[in-house]
Amino acid sequence: MEISSILLILAVFVMVGAYLYLPFMARSRRIRAGESHEVSALKAERDRVIDALQELDFDFNLGKIPAGEYPEQRAALLQKGADILRRLDELTPAASSAVNAEARIEKATAAGRADSGSQTAVHETSDDDLEAMIAARRRSQKSRSAGFCPKCGKPVLVTDKFCPACGKSLS
C-alpha cells in the first residue's frame, strides 16, 4: 500500500468519526441554549418584580395603598425577587454572591426609580408654593418666546432676528 492510500483511508475515518460525533455536539448546544433561555426568562421575571416594586412604592407614596397592606405586599415582592436571584445565581455562578438577594432587589428598585428624591418633596410642598413655582415657570417661558413668525407661523424667540424655519426677517 502506498502512503497516499493510507492517508486517504485515515481521512475517511476522521470524516466518519466527525459525522457520527455531530449529534452529540448538537445536543450539548441545545442544553446550553435551554439554560440561556431559562436565564433570560429569569432576568425578565426579575425586571417585572422590580417594576412591580417601583409601582408599589409609588402608589404607596401617593396614598393609594393602605399603610397596613404595604409592608406585606412589599415583603412578598422582595421574597419573590430574592428567589429569582437565587435561581439566577445557581445557573450563573459568576454572579456576585457577596450581597444577599434581597439587598440586590432593593438596590435595583432604588436605582430604577426615575426621581426618588422628588417623591417626598411633593408631600412637603404646600399648594401656595406649588402655585408660586408654576407662576414663575410660566413667566420664564413667556420671557423666552416672542410669538410666532408672521410668514410661516412657527414659534420664534426674543433673541431671533430671523425665523429659524423660513428665514423671514423679524425686525
Residue pairs with C-beta under 8 A, 6 or more apart in sequence:
35 91
38 91
39 88
39 91
39 92
42 84
42 87
42 88
42 91
43 88
45 84
46 81
46 84
46 85
46 88
46 105
46 108
49 77
49 80
49 81
49 84
49 105
50 81
50 105
50 108
50 109
50 112
51 112
52 77
53 74
53 77
53 78
53 81
53 105
53 109
54 109
54 112
54 113
56 65
56 70
56 73
56 74
56 77
57 74
57 109
57 113
57 119
58 119
59 65
60 67
60 70
61 119
61 120
61 122
61 123
65 73
78 102
78 105
78 106
79 102
81 101
81 102
81 105
82 100
82 101
82 102
82 105
83 101
85 101
85 104
85 105
86 101
88 95
89 95
89 97
89 101
96 104
99 107
110 116
113 119
143 158
144 157
144 158
145 155
145 156
145 157
145 158
146 156
146 157
146 158
146 160
146 170
147 155
147 156
148 154
148 155
148 156
149 155
149 156
149 163
149 165
149 166
149 168
149 170
150 168
151 163
151 166
151 168
152 163
152 165
152 166
152 168
154 163
154 164
154 165
154 166
156 163
156 164
156 170
160 170
161 169
161 170
161 171
162 168
162 169
162 170
163 170
